Amino acid sequence: MKYMENIWRYITSKIFVPQEPMPDLLTMVEKCRHAWHNAIFEFNNCDMELIDYMVFRLNATERQYMALLSQARREGLKAWPDHIAGPVAWDKGTGS
């Protein structure tokens, strides 16, 4: 009986491979931002033979990043918590 249990465990471990958990949206946005900046750097430093591929890659990473940003916006995610002040607007009237 023990032999059959071991066989069953072996078969199910090969069939039902545990999947890694899906990263959260903020992690995905950050990874896409890094990929986009990396594509910009590679575009600026590539050979002329690879320019078509780099344009394609640059457009693809930019669109993926923008799509994840819009998804984060729809879900109400923010760059900083509400209790921390946001970006400071420059007041044109006072000159400061």
Secondary structure as the mmCIF struct_conf table of DSSP 4:
data_model
#
loop_
_struct_conf.conf_type_id
_struct_conf.id
_struct_conf.beg_label_comp_id
_struct_conf.beg_label_asym_id
_struct_conf.beg_label_seq_id
_struct_conf.end_label_comp_id
_struct_conf.end_label_asym_id
_struct_conf.end_label_seq_id
HELX_RH_AL_P HELX_RH_AL_P1 LYS A 2 ILE A 15
BEND BEND1 PHE A 16 PHE A 16
HELX_LH_PP_P HELX_LH_PP_P1 VAL A 17 ASP A 24
HELX_RH_AL_P HELX_RH_AL_P2 LEU A 25 ASN A 44
TURN_TY1_P TURN_TY1_P1 ASN A 45 ASN A 45
HELX_RH_3T_P HELX_RH_3T_P1 MET A 48 LEU A 50
HELX_RH_AL_P HELX_RH_AL_P3 ILE A 51 ARG A 74
TURN_TY1_P TURN_TY1_P2 GLU A 75 GLY A 76
BEND BEND2 ALA A 79 TRP A 80
TURN_TY1_P TURN_TY1_P3 ASP A 82 HIS A 83
BEND BEND3 ILE A 84 ILE A 84
HELX_LH_PP_P HELX_LH_PP_P2 PRO A 87 TRP A 90
TURN_TY1_P TURN_TY1_P4 LYS A 92 GLY A 95
#
